[in-house]
Amino acid sequence: MQLRSAGVCVVMLLLATLAAPPVRAQDVPGIEICTVEKTMERRTSCLQSNVDFLQKTITKLNLDHQQKLDAAARQIDALKTMVAGLQKTIGDLQAAQTKIAEDLKKKQDAPPPKDAK
């Protein structure tokens, strides 16, 4: 009975491994320690892989930073435009305030109207 159960387990395991797709080893890019390689060809290949990884990383970081700089430059331009608009508005308001102050002063300096009788 135990032998039969063990046989069923083995068959189930075989079917499970056959049904699943084969898993391949994946080379995950990153920095590798190349000093453990014995042959010069493998060590050279390892070092070249590290150089390629570092170049790709630097290129990606440069692109990311350039995009951030471009976005910041666009924001600075928008803020400059906004400041120029606000300065114009302040100038208009100051001119209007000066005109109102002059009008009030003229009214106060003007002689009072005489009663017409």
C-alpha positions in Angstrom: 0.0 0.0 0.0 2.8 2.4 0.9 4.6 1.5 -2.3 1.6 2.3 -4.3 1.2 5.7 -2.6 4.8 6.5 -3.3 4.4 5.5 -6.9 1.4 7.8 -7.3 3.4 10.6 -5.7 6.3 10.1 -8.1 4.0 10.0 -11.1 2.3 13.2 -10.0 5.7 14.9 -9.5 6.8 13.8 -13.0 3.5 15.1 -14.5 3.9 18.4 -12.7 7.5 18.9 -13.9 6.5 18.0 -17.5 3.5 20.3 -17.5 5.5 23.3 -16.2 7.5 25.2 -18.8 11.3 24.8 -18.4 12.8 27.5 -16.3 15.9 29.1 -17.8 18.6 30.8 -15.9 18.4 34.5 -16.3 21.4 36.7 -16.4 20.5 39.6 -14.1 22.5 42.7 -15.1 24.6 44.2 -12.4 28.1 44.4 -11.1 29.8 41.1 -10.7 33.0 40.2 -8.9 35.4 39.2 -11.6 38.3 38.2 -9.5 36.8 34.8 -8.9 37.0 33.9 -12.6 40.0 31.6 -13.3 40.5 32.1 -17.1 41.5 35.3 -18.6 38.7 35.1 -21.2 36.0 34.7 -18.6 37.5 37.5 -16.5 37.6 39.8 -19.5 34.0 39.0 -20.4 33.0 39.7 -16.8 34.7 43.0 -16.8 33.2 43.9 -20.2 29.8 43.0 -18.8 30.4 45.3 -15.8 31.5 48.1 -18.1 28.4 47.7 -20.3 26.1 47.7 -17.3 27.7 50.9 -15.9 27.5 52.6 -19.3 23.8 51.7 -19.6 23.2 52.9 -16.0 25.0 56.2 -16.6 23.1 56.8 -19.9 19.8 56.1 -18.2 20.6 58.4 -15.3 21.7 61.2 -17.7 18.5 60.9 -19.5 16.5 61.1 -16.3 18.4 64.1 -15.0 18.1 65.9 -18.4 14.3 65.4 -18.3 14.2 66.8 -14.8 16.3 69.8 -15.9 14.1 70.4 -18.9 11.0 70.3 -16.7 12.6 72.7 -14.2 13.6 75.1 -17.1 10.0 75.0 -18.4 8.7 75.8 -14.9 11.2 78.6 -14.5 10.1 80.1 -17.8 6.4 79.9 -16.7 7.3 81.6 -13.4 9.2 84.4 -15.2 6.2 85.0 -17.4 3.9 85.1 -14.3 6.3 87.5 -12.5 6.3 89.8 -15.5 2.5 89.8 -15.6 2.3 90.6 -11.9 4.9 93.4 -12.2 2.7 94.9 -15.0 -0.4 94.6 -12.8 1.4 96.2 -9.9 2.6 99.1 -12.1 -1.0 99.6 -13.4 -2.4 99.6 -9.8 0.3 102.0 -8.6 -0.5 104.4 -11.5 -4.2 104.2 -10.7 -3.5 104.8 -7.1 -1.3 107.9 -7.9 -4.1 109.2 -10.2 -6.7 108.8 -7.5 -4.5 110.5 -5.0 -3.9 113.4 -7.4 -7.6 113.7 -8.0 -8.4 113.8 -4.3 -5.7 116.5 -3.7 -7.2 118.6 -6.6 -10.6 118.3 -5.0 -9.3 119.3 -1.6 -7.3 122.2 -3.0 -10.1 123.6 -5.1 -12.0 126.5 -3.5 -15.4 125.6 -2.1 -18.3 126.3 -4.5 -20.1 129.6 -3.9 -23.8 129.5 -3.2 -25.6 130.8 -6.1 -28.4 133.1 -4.9 
